[in-house]
Amino acid sequence: MEKKNPAATTPPTTDLTYLTSAILEAGIEISKDSPRKRVIVPLHKTDDNKLHRMFNVMQPGTYIRPHYHKNEQKCESVVVLKGAIMFITFHLNGTIDTYQTIKAGSDIFGVDLEPSIIHSFIVLEKDTVIYEVKPGPYIKSTDKDFMLWSPEEGTTESLEYLEKLKELTKV
């Protein structure tokens, strides 16, 4: 599996791709070495595809900045295949609305959400893998609307905020 950029691997070039443990294991190894502690393993061929399917392979300590999708077509589904996350939704003012542990093989193993839901999650277990499905195309500048009350990724403040979220959600 080849790295495409620091955030994602190169998508498969075949018309048929079997989803294997080897694909996940390669993603896990890359995520361990990633400064972001995560990597996207895309299954869709290009950012222009109308439907995006991907594995998001993550390690504890990665920061998913709270966001929503202004584009009303950008609903998404997340299924935890390995490990666990604490899924968090927020009110517009930044206070937590709901939080729920989502764990592979448990009664609650995924979530489906509408674009207007402000959300984030905390990775609870090493080598966590989620399968995400959402509409394309991917345009970085318009894909996510980050909340101004949340710190940018890669800052000291983001690490502090992640710790605060852990405390508030009893992680």
C-alpha positions in Angstrom: 0.0 0.0 0.0 1.5 3.2 -1.1 1.2 6.6 0.7 -0.6 9.2 -1.4 0.1 12.1 1.0 0.4 12.5 4.8 -3.4 12.0 5.2 -4.2 9.2 2.8 -2.9 6.2 0.9 -3.1 5.6 -2.8 -6.5 4.2 -3.8 -6.8 0.9 -5.6 -6.6 0.9 -9.4 -8.6 -2.2 -10.0 -12.4 -2.3 -10.8 -12.9 -4.9 -8.1 -11.2 -4.7 -4.7 -11.5 -7.4 -2.1 -11.5 -5.8 1.4 -8.8 -7.8 3.2 -7.1 -7.9 6.6 -3.9 -7.1 4.8 -5.3 -3.7 3.6 -6.3 -2.9 7.2 -2.9 -4.0 8.6 -1.0 -1.9 6.2 -3.2 1.1 7.1 -2.6 0.4 10.8 1.2 0.4 10.3 1.0 3.7 8.4 -1.2 5.3 11.1 1.3 4.4 13.8 4.0 6.4 12.0 1.7 9.3 11.1 2.1 12.6 12.9 -1.7 12.8 12.9 -2.0 9.3 14.3 -4.4 8.4 11.5 -4.6 7.7 7.8 -7.4 7.4 5.2 -7.3 4.3 3.1 -9.6 5.3 0.2 -11.5 2.7 -1.9 -13.0 5.3 -4.3 -10.6 6.0 -7.2 -10.5 9.8 -7.2 -11.7 12.8 -5.2 -14.3 13.4 -7.9 -16.2 10.2 -7.3 -19.8 10.7 -6.4 -19.6 8.2 -3.6 -16.7 8.1 -1.2 -15.9 4.8 0.6 -12.9 4.6 2.9 -11.2 3.1 5.9 -10.1 5.7 8.5 -7.4 3.9 10.5 -6.6 5.7 13.8 -4.6 5.6 17.0 -5.5 7.1 20.4 -4.5 10.7 20.6 -5.6 11.7 17.1 -7.7 14.8 17.1 -10.8 15.0 15.0 -11.8 18.7 15.0 -15.6 19.2 15.6 -17.3 19.9 12.3 -20.4 19.6 10.2 -21.2 19.7 6.5 -23.0 22.8 5.1 -23.7 20.9 1.9 -27.1 19.3 2.6 -26.0 16.3 0.5 -23.1 15.4 2.7 -24.7 12.9 5.1 -22.4 10.1 6.3 -22.3 6.7 7.8 -19.6 5.3 10.0 -19.1 1.7 11.0 -16.5 0.7 13.5 -14.8 -2.5 12.2 -12.0 -2.7 14.8 -11.6 -1.0 18.1 -13.8 1.7 19.5 -14.6 5.5 19.4 -16.5 7.9 21.6 -18.8 9.7 19.2 -19.7 13.2 20.3 -22.3 15.7 19.0 -22.4 19.4 19.9 -24.7 22.3 20.2 -23.8 25.4 18.1 -22.3 27.1 21.1 -19.8 24.2 21.6 -21.4 22.5 24.5 -21.7 18.7 24.2 -25.2 17.5 23.1 -24.7 13.7 23.1 -21.9 11.2 23.4 -21.9 7.5 22.8 -19.3 4.7 22.8 -19.3 2.9 19.4 -17.4 -0.4 19.4 -16.8 -3.1 16.8 -18.9 -6.2 17.5 -21.1 -4.5 20.1 -24.8 -3.5 20.1 -23.9 0.0 18.9 -21.3 -0.5 16.1 -21.9 2.5 13.9 -23.7 5.8 13.3 -25.5 7.4 10.4 -25.9 11.2 10.5 -27.3 14.1 8.6 -25.0 16.9 7.4 -26.1 19.5 10.0 -25.0 17.4 13.0 -21.9 18.9 14.6 -19.7 16.0 15.5 -16.3 14.7 16.4 -15.0 11.5 18.1 -12.3 10.3 20.4 -10.4 7.1 19.5 -10.6 4.8 22.5 -8.5 1.8 21.4 -5.2 1.4 19.5 -5.5 0.3 15.8 -9.1 1.4 15.5 -10.6 1.1 12.0 -13.8 2.7 10.8 -15.5 2.4 7.5 -16.9 5.7 6.3 -19.3 6.3 3.4 -20.3 9.8 2.3 -21.1 11.6 -1.0 -18.4 13.1 -3.1 -16.8 14.9 -4.7 -14.2 15.8 -2.1 -13.2 19.5 -2.2 -10.9 20.2 0.8 -12.0 23.9 1.1 -15.7 23.0 1.3 -15.9 19.4 2.6 -16.1 20.3 6.3 -17.1 23.3 8.2 -15.0 23.5 11.3 -16.4 25.1 14.4 -14.6 28.3 15.4 -14.8 27.5 19.1 -12.7 24.4 18.5 -8.9 24.5 18.2 -7.2 23.8 14.9 -5.5 20.4 14.4 -1.8 20.3 15.2 -1.9 22.9 17.9 -1.1 22.7 21.6 -4.7 23.9 22.2 -6.1 20.9 20.3 -4.3 18.5 22.6 -5.7 20.3 25.6 -9.2 20.4 24.1 -9.0 16.6 23.4 -8.2 16.0 27.0 -11.1 18.2 28.0 -13.4 16.2 25.8 -12.1 13.0 27.4 -12.9 14.4 30.8 -16.4 15.6 29.8 -17.3 12.2 28.2 -15.8 10.2 31.1 -13.2 8.5 28.9 
